[in-house]
Amino acid sequence: MNRTIFQAVRVEYAGNPSITVSVDAQAVLSAYALPNHSTFRGRRITLPVLDGTTKLNYSGYISHLESTSTQLQNETFEGVPIENFSQQQLFHYYDVGFRGTSLQPEIYLDEVAQTKNFQIVNSTATTISTTKQTETVRVYFNELAYGYVPHIHNLATTDSEILWARPVALPPRFYRGIRTHAEFQITYKGDVDVQWYLDGTSIGTYSFDSTEVVGQDSNGNDITDYITKTEKAYFQSGTIGHVLQYIHTNPEDGGKIYIVETDVTLADLEQRAMTPQAEEG
């Protein structure tokens, strides 16, 4: 039997039962009250890493769920063998799919809570819809977040849930030796603030707003909306270092960042596209 990192548990229930989750007989969630379900349906519950300053045993061999409710069935634990985390990486962000209009994600790296977390409360932001079944958001790690085991947990106690989450490492082209970066290009939608870091030190925050006039109403007044735009901005002179990375600092406002490249990383991509690939034997 392999040791497992337990990330979440899926359950099906009606009403609002309480559950206790343990790993190797040590509690991870104790008498945790689930959000109310008016009908019998499923929910994914992420597991915490910390209770205050106390580390919880979310990794081990035997997971267990208890509940006194007869309206809770079909529990399934999500876990990944610890051997899958044998390689150190420089993590950039989590891509997160969630349901609901309130979200409070907290991410960890090797059991250390990251500080770039945020909270979405009853959102009416343009690109975080209150009517869509699911939405997506990126939750960023700290700058220079080297480590092995990433983890995410939803602290919100309202009717919201993280449906899926995928950790994304910083592409190697952003830390390939000492390099000089002059400018960057960003494709985005909405109101976004981007903070850049060079070797872990902030080198500036850039703000973008993609509001455009998209038509007129019956009275001749302009109708504005967020559109997807690509813009270019310049770094300060002397932006030379090893690791260049950005963090979207206001994702709770609903803005989306799709693509970010610098003049140097774009040149890398173009060079790779022009390089003949070795034929497979």
C-alpha positions as CSV (number, residue, x, y, z in Angstrom):
1,M,0.0,0.0,0.0
2,N,1.4,3.4,-1.0
3,R,1.2,6.5,1.1
4,T,-1.3,8.9,-0.4
5,I,-1.9,12.7,-0.4
6,F,-5.6,13.1,0.1
7,Q,-6.9,16.2,-1.6
8,A,-10.7,16.0,-1.4
9,V,-13.7,13.8,-0.7
10,R,-16.9,13.5,-2.8
11,V,-20.2,12.8,-1.1
12,E,-23.8,12.6,-2.1
13,Y,-26.5,13.8,0.3
14,A,-29.7,15.8,1.0
15,G,-30.2,18.3,3.9
16,N,-27.1,19.5,5.8
17,P,-25.4,16.7,7.6
18,S,-22.2,16.9,9.5
19,I,-19.1,14.8,8.7
20,T,-15.9,13.8,10.3
21,V,-13.0,12.9,8.1
22,S,-9.8,11.2,9.3
23,V,-6.6,9.9,7.8
24,D,-4.9,7.1,9.7
25,A,-7.3,7.7,12.6
26,Q,-6.3,11.4,12.9
27,A,-9.1,13.9,12.3
28,V,-8.8,16.3,9.3
29,L,-12.4,17.6,9.5
30,S,-14.3,17.3,12.8
31,A,-18.1,17.6,12.9
32,Y,-17.9,19.7,9.7
33,A,-21.4,21.0,8.7
34,L,-22.1,20.6,5.0
35,P,-24.0,23.3,3.0
36,N,-27.7,22.5,2.7
37,H,-28.9,20.5,-0.3
38,S,-32.6,20.8,-1.0
39,T,-32.3,17.7,-3.3
40,F,-30.1,14.7,-3.2
41,R,-26.9,15.5,-5.1
42,G,-23.1,15.4,-5.0
43,R,-20.5,17.8,-3.6
44,R,-16.7,17.9,-3.6
45,I,-15.2,18.9,-0.3
46,T,-11.5,19.9,-0.2
47,L,-9.4,18.9,2.8
48,P,-7.5,21.4,4.8
49,V,-3.8,21.3,5.6
50,L,-3.8,23.6,8.7
51,D,-6.2,24.2,11.6
52,G,-4.9,27.6,12.7
53,T,-1.2,26.9,13.2
54,T,-1.7,23.1,13.8
55,K,-0.7,20.9,10.9
56,L,-3.3,18.3,9.9
57,N,-2.6,14.8,8.8
58,Y,-4.0,14.9,5.3
59,S,-1.6,12.3,3.9
60,G,-1.4,8.7,5.0
61,Y,-2.7,5.2,4.1
62,I,-6.3,4.8,5.4
63,S,-8.9,7.5,4.9
64,H,-12.3,7.4,6.6
65,L,-15.5,9.4,6.8
66,E,-18.2,9.3,9.5
67,S,-21.6,10.8,9.7
68,T,-24.7,10.1,11.7
69,S,-26.9,11.1,8.8
70,T,-28.8,8.5,6.7
71,Q,-29.0,11.1,3.9
72,L,-25.3,10.8,3.1
73,Q,-24.0,8.2,0.7
74,N,-21.3,7.2,-1.8
75,E,-18.3,8.9,-0.3
76,T,-15.2,8.7,-2.5
77,F,-11.8,10.1,-1.6
78,E,-9.5,11.8,-4.1
79,G,-5.9,11.0,-3.5
80,V,-2.5,11.0,-5.3
81,P,0.4,8.6,-4.5
82,I,3.1,10.6,-2.7
83,E,5.6,9.2,-5.3
84,N,4.0,11.6,-7.8
85,F,5.5,14.5,-6.0
86,S,9.2,13.5,-6.2
87,Q,10.2,16.4,-8.4
88,Q,10.8,20.0,-7.2
89,Q,9.1,22.6,-9.3
90,L,8.7,26.4,-9.4
91,F,4.9,26.7,-9.1
92,H,3.1,29.7,-10.6
93,Y,-0.7,29.3,-10.0
94,Y,-3.6,27.0,-9.6
95,D,-6.3,26.9,-12.4
96,V,-9.5,26.5,-10.5
97,G,-13.0,25.6,-11.6
98,F,-15.7,26.4,-9.1
99,R,-19.4,26.6,-8.6
100,G,-21.2,29.3,-6.7
101,T,-20.8,33.1,-6.3
102,S,-18.6,33.0,-3.2
103,L,-15.1,31.4,-3.0
104,Q,-12.2,31.6,-0.5
105,P,-9.4,29.5,-1.9
106,E,-6.3,28.9,0.2
107,I,-3.2,27.3,-1.4
108,Y,-0.3,25.6,0.2
109,L,3.1,24.4,-0.9
110,D,4.8,21.7,1.2
111,E,2.3,22.5,4.0
112,V,3.1,26.3,4.0
113,A,0.2,28.6,3.3
114,Q,0.7,31.1,0.5
115,T,-0.1,34.8,1.0
116,K,-1.6,35.7,-2.4
117,N,-5.0,34.2,-1.5
118,F,-8.2,36.2,-2.0
119,Q,-11.9,36.0,-1.3
120,I,-14.9,36.3,-3.7
121,V,-18.1,37.2,-1.8
122,N,-21.5,37.2,-3.6
123,S,-19.8,38.2,-6.8
124,T,-21.5,40.3,-9.5
125,A,-18.3,40.9,-11.4
126,T,-18.6,40.8,-15.2
127,T,-16.6,37.7,-15.8
128,I,-17.6,35.8,-12.6
129,S,-21.1,35.0,-13.5
130,T,-23.9,34.4,-10.9
131,T,-25.9,32.4,-13.5
132,K,-23.3,30.1,-15.1
133,Q,-23.0,26.6,-13.7
134,T,-19.2,26.9,-13.3
135,E,-16.6,29.6,-13.4
136,T,-12.8,29.6,-13.5
137,V,-10.2,31.6,-11.7
138,R,-6.4,31.5,-11.1
139,V,-5.0,31.5,-7.6
140,Y,-1.3,32.4,-7.5
141,F,1.5,31.0,-5.4
142,N,4.0,33.3,-3.8
143,E,7.0,34.6,-5.8
144,L,9.8,32.0,-6.1
145,A,7.5,29.2,-4.9
146,Y,9.8,26.2,-5.2
147,G,8.5,23.0,-3.7
148,Y,7.1,19.5,-4.2
149,V,3.5,19.2,-2.9
150,P,0.9,21.8,-3.8
151,H,-2.5,21.7,-2.2
152,I,-5.7,23.9,-2.3
153,H,-8.6,24.2,0.1
154,N,-11.8,26.2,0.0
155,L,-12.4,28.1,3.3
156,A,-15.8,29.4,2.3
157,T,-18.6,27.9,4.3
158,T,-21.3,29.1,1.9
159,D,-22.8,27.0,-0.9
160,S,-19.7,27.0,-3.2
161,E,-17.3,24.3,-4.1
162,I,-14.1,23.8,-6.0
163,L,-14.9,21.3,-8.7
164,W,-11.4,20.9,-10.0
165,A,-7.9,22.4,-9.5
166,R,-4.7,22.1,-11.5
167,P,-1.4,23.4,-10.3
168,V,0.7,25.1,-13.1
169,A,4.4,25.5,-12.9
170,L,6.2,28.5,-14.3
171,P,7.4,27.7,-17.8
172,P,11.2,27.3,-18.0
173,R,11.6,30.1,-20.6
174,F,10.9,32.6,-17.7
175,Y,14.0,31.4,-15.8
176,R,16.5,30.2,-18.3
177,G,19.7,31.9,-17.1
178,I,20.5,35.6,-16.7
179,R,18.4,37.5,-19.3
180,T,17.4,41.1,-20.1
181,H,13.7,41.8,-20.5
182,A,12.5,45.0,-22.2
183,E,8.7,44.6,-22.6
184,F,5.8,42.3,-22.2
185,Q,2.6,41.5,-24.0
186,I,-0.6,40.6,-22.3
187,T,-3.9,39.2,-23.5
188,Y,-6.7,39.8,-21.0
189,K,-10.3,40.7,-20.4
190,G,-11.7,43.0,-17.7
191,D,-9.9,45.1,-15.1
192,V,-6.6,43.5,-14.2
193,D,-3.6,44.5,-12.1
194,V,-0.3,42.7,-12.8
195,Q,2.6,42.7,-10.4
196,W,5.9,41.6,-11.8
197,Y,8.8,40.0,-9.8
198,L,12.4,39.6,-10.7
199,D,14.3,37.1,-8.6
200,G,11.6,37.5,-5.9
201,T,11.7,41.3,-5.8
202,S,8.8,43.4,-7.0
203,I,9.7,45.5,-10.1
204,G,6.3,47.2,-10.6
205,T,2.6,46.9,-10.9
206,Y,0.7,47.5,-14.2
207,S,-3.0,48.1,-14.5
208,F,-5.1,47.3,-17.6
209,D,-8.8,47.9,-18.4
210,S,-10.4,46.5,-21.5
211,T,-13.6,48.5,-21.4
212,E,-14.8,49.5,-24.9
213,V,-17.9,51.0,-26.5
214,V,-19.7,48.1,-28.0
215,G,-22.9,49.9,-29.3
216,Q,-25.6,52.3,-28.4
217,D,-29.0,52.1,-26.8
218,S,-32.3,53.4,-28.2
219,N,-31.5,56.8,-26.8
220,G,-28.1,57.1,-28.5
221,N,-26.1,56.5,-25.3
222,D,-22.9,54.5,-25.5
223,I,-23.0,50.9,-24.3
224,T,-19.7,49.7,-22.8
225,D,-18.5,46.2,-22.0
226,Y,-15.3,44.4,-21.3
227,I,-13.7,42.8,-24.4
228,T,-10.7,40.6,-24.9
229,K,-7.6,42.8,-25.7
230,T,-3.9,42.4,-26.3
231,E,-1.6,45.2,-25.1
232,K,2.1,45.8,-24.7
233,A,3.9,47.5,-21.8
234,Y,7.5,48.2,-21.0
235,F,9.7,47.2,-18.1
236,Q,12.1,49.7,-16.4
237,S,15.6,49.9,-17.9
238,G,17.9,47.3,-16.4
239,T,15.4,44.5,-15.9
240,I,18.1,41.8,-15.8
241,G,17.9,38.6,-13.7
242,H,17.2,34.9,-13.6
243,V,13.6,34.4,-12.7
244,L,10.8,36.7,-14.0
245,Q,7.2,36.0,-13.0
246,Y,3.9,37.9,-12.7
247,I,1.0,37.7,-10.2
248,H,-2.6,38.8,-11.0
249,T,-3.3,40.8,-7.8
250,N,-7.1,41.4,-8.2
251,P,-8.7,38.2,-9.6
252,E,-11.7,38.8,-7.2
253,D,-12.7,41.7,-9.5
254,G,-13.5,39.3,-12.3
255,G,-10.7,40.1,-14.8
256,K,-9.1,37.3,-16.7
257,I,-5.5,37.0,-17.9
258,Y,-5.1,34.6,-20.8
259,I,-1.5,34.9,-22.2
260,V,1.5,36.8,-20.9
261,E,4.9,36.8,-22.7
262,T,7.9,39.0,-22.7
263,D,10.1,39.9,-25.7
264,V,12.6,37.3,-24.6
265,T,10.1,34.5,-24.0
266,L,8.4,35.2,-27.3
267,A,11.8,34.9,-29.1
268,D,12.2,31.5,-27.3
269,L,8.9,30.3,-28.6
270,E,9.6,31.5,-32.2
271,Q,13.0,29.8,-32.1
272,R,11.5,26.6,-30.9
273,A,8.9,26.7,-33.7
274,M,11.7,27.2,-36.3
275,T,13.9,24.4,-34.9
276,P,13.3,21.1,-36.8
277,Q,12.1,18.3,-34.5
278,A,13.9,15.0,-34.4
279,E,12.0,12.3,-36.2
280,E,10.6,9.5,-34.0
281,G,12.1,6.2,-34.7
